[in-house]
Amino acid sequence: MIRREAEIRIRRHALDWLAEQGAAGTSTDAPSFSSFHAWLTARDPAALDFRSIAGPRYDAEAWYDDVTGQNWRR
């Protein structure tokens, strides 16, 4: 899959994961990328099958941070 397709897919999965966790902005704790990554690899491992200079996990975490509003951590 190309990187742009993976980005769209991972961002959509992040929103789905947040909804499943009940963490749609109401929790005081920051949602965990590690938990999301485990969920993603179990549900859709192909979403992380793309080429990236920094690595698919790094890009996925950046997109996840963007969706969850955690870019301040970078």
N, C-alpha and C positions, 0 to 999 in steps of 0.2 A: 504494500500500500504506500502511497506517497504521503509525505509529511503533512500536507494540508488536510488530506482526508482523515489522517490519524488525529489531528488537532480537533477537528469537528466532532469526531467520534468520542474522544476522551472528554471534551468539554460537556457533551451531552450526557455521558456516563457520570461525570462529576455531579451534575444536577440531579440525576436519578438517584445517585448514592446519598446525596444530601437529603433528598425527600424521604428515602427509606430510613435514614438515621433520625429523622425528625429534627434535623439541625439546620433548617432553612432560615438561618439568621437569628434564631431565638436562643441559642445556647451561649453561655458566657465562655465556654471552652472553645478554643480554636479547633476546627475539625482536623483530624490527623491524616496526613498524606499516606503514611504507612498503612493505616487501616484501609484507606481507599485503594491503594496499590494492591493489597492482598485481595480485596473484593474484585477489582478489575481483572487481575490475572486469573481468578477463579471463574469469572463470568465471561470475559472476552479477551483471552490472551493475545489474540491476533491484533488487538488495538495497539499493542506495543511493538508490532513488527513493522518498523519503518527505519529508514536510514537517517542518521542525525550526527552532526559533528560532535555535539556534547553528549549524545547518548539518548535513547528513547526515554529512559526513566527520568533524566534531568528535564527534558522538554515536557514530559507529562506532568511533572511536579510544578513547573512554571505555569502551565495552563491551568492546573488545579488551583494553584495559588491565586491566579487571576479570577477564576470563577468564584472562589470562596472569599475573596477580598483580603488575602494574606500576602500580598506583594510586599508589604512592609518588612517581611522577614528576609527578603533578599538584599 
